[in-house]
């Protein structure tokens, strides 16, 4: 309930209404010749009216706030949530990674069954959500469980790829902005529930999501996705239904890249590809051919760099499969 004080006040008032008018209740008993006995209460109409009104107030003034999740809130996870009918849920824009950085509230999209999705950032300590029901709202902060991350040492990369010059750094920034803008609007209608591995024949993980990367002895941020080692030319399949939101033939870091919108803020990307077999705005189904594994961009060997994001918040792809 929204406020325990209001609830206590309600019951006090209800008790007062009943006790003040209890004397108005009278018992009438009738005896009939067929030996049936009928006993009934005749009551004060105003008492019943007041009780009904109080019931309406308590029913509609205090929302259920029954927000629930399908699992613990753990950093780097994609979490499925459930709302009651009539409820909506919001998060501050600054908690997303889609080019906005304000404390304005961002409404999280829900489906017809009142389900929604939320991504928990790596290193998050807590998540604050605002739940609204009509004209009332409640802000609640949820603790986030910590998980340990690996450290990856990568050597042998060209120096220009680890410490790019100003021109290449601008290119990286511009390409990153393209991806962030593409993730701002998630228009695919299906709710992304079932996932498979995009390279099912080669599931060896050469680098895990969230691992602290040390490139040529230079410490970098946590790994943004999962690297699946596979030979050049290995088919890359769509792990879930979606719509192609962006295609790039040669990004500085990720080479040939595909971005897919899976709906409700969830996007997946496929990097270092050798070939691309889909077109922009094409609808794909789970298992459709997206392209083939390659070694384009910043890569020391052939592999698929696979990412999952929720409005730009990076989460662990392994959790989904």
C-alpha positions, 0 to 999 in steps of 0.5 A, spaced: 500 500 500 502 507 498 502 509 505 501 505 512 499 512 515 493 513 510 491 505 511 490 506 519 486 512 518 481 509 514 480 503 519 479 508 524 474 512 520 471 506 518 470 503 526 467 510 528 462 510 522 460 503 525 460 504 532 456 511 532 451 508 528 450 501 531 444 502 535 440 504 528 441 496 527 434 492 529 433 485 528 426 483 526 424 475 526 418 473 523 414 466 525 410 463 519 405 457 520 409 453 516 414 453 521 419 457 517 423 462 521 426 468 517 430 473 521 433 479 518 437 486 519 434 492 518 439 497 518 440 505 517 441 506 509 446 512 511 451 507 514 451 502 509 452 508 504 458 510 508 461 503 508 461 503 501 464 509 499 470 508 504 471 501 500 471 505 494 476 510 497 480 504 499 480 500 493 482 506 488 486 510 492 492 505 494 495 501 488 497 494 489 504 496 487 505 489 485 512 490 481 515 483 480 521 480 477 523 473 474 530 473 477 534 477 482 537 483 480 544 482 478 549 487 475 550 485 467 543 482 467 537 482 462 531 482 467 524 480 465 518 484 470 511 484 471 506 490 472 499 490 475 494 492 470 494 500 470 501 500 472 507 504 468 514 504 470 519 509 469 527 509 469 531 516 469 534 517 462 541 518 466 541 510 467 540 509 460 546 509 454 542 512 448 545 519 448 541 522 453 544 524 460 538 527 464 534 526 470 528 526 466 523 519 467 524 514 461 517 510 460 519 503 460 515 499 454 510 494 457 506 489 452 499 487 453 500 482 458 504 488 462 510 485 462 517 489 461 524 488 460 530 492 464 537 491 463 542 492 469 549 495 468 555 492 469 558 495 476 551 498 478 549 498 486 542 499 485 536 501 480 531 506 482 524 505 478 518 509 479 511 506 478 505 510 476 498 508 477 493 513 475 495 520 478 499 516 484 506 514 483 511 511 488 519 511 487 523 504 489 530 503 489 532 496 488 539 493 490 543 489 485 547 483 486 554 483 485 558 478 480 565 477 479 568 479 472 574 476 469 581 479 466 583 478 459 590 480 457 590 481 449 597 482 446 599 483 439 594 488 437 597 494 432 598 500 436 594 504 432 588 500 434 589 500 442 591 508 442 588 511 436 590 517 433 586 523 433 583 522 426 581 515 428 578 517 435 573 522 432 571 516 427 570 511 433 566 517 437 562 518 430 561 510 429 559 510 437 554 515 436 551 512 430 550 506 434 547 509 440 542 513 436 540 507 432 538 504 439 534 510 441 527 507 438 525 500 439 520 499 434 519 491 433 513 489 436 515 482 439 517 480 446 524 477 446 523 471 450 527 465 447 534 466 444 539 461 441 546 461 440 548 465 433 554 460 432 551 454 434 556 449 431 562 453 434 560 455 442 567 456 444 567 463 448 574 466 447 572 472 451 566 473 456 562 479 457 564 484 462 571 481 463 576 487 464 580 487 458 588 489 458 590 490 451 597 491 449 598 492 457 593 498 457 587 497 461 580 498 458 573 498 460 569 491 461 568 487 455 562 489 452 559 482 449 561 475 448 566 473 443 565 466 440 571 463 436 569 460 429 573 459 423 572 465 417 566 464 413 562 460 419 554 462 418 552 467 423 544 466 425 539 470 428 538 468 435 531 471 436 526 475 431 527 482 430 528 487 425 535 490 422 536 497 425 543 498 422 548 495 417 556 498 417 561 495 412 567 497 416 567 500 423 574 502 426 573 497 432 568 492 430 569 492 422 563 489 418 557 490 423 550 488 424 545 491 429 538 488 430 532 491 434 528 485 438 523 490 441 522 493 448 529 496 448 533 490 446 538 490 441 543 485 439 549 486 434 554 482 430 561 485 429 568 483 425 563 479 420 566 477 414 560 478 410 553 481 411 547 477 408 541 482 410 539 489 409 537 495 413 530 494 415 529 487 414 525 483 418 529 476 421 526 470 424 530 466 429 535 462 425 535 466 419 542 467 416 545 474 418 552 473 415 559 470 416 564 470 422 570 474 420 576 478 422 574 485 420 576 491 425 580 490 431 581 483 432 586 478 433 583 472 430 576 470 427 571 470 432 564 473 432 563 479 437 556 478 440 553 484 444 546 485 447 543 491 450 537 494 453 537 502 450 544 502 450 545 498 457 550 492 456 548 486 458 551 479 458 549 474 452 550 468 456 545 469 461 540 468 455 542 462 452 
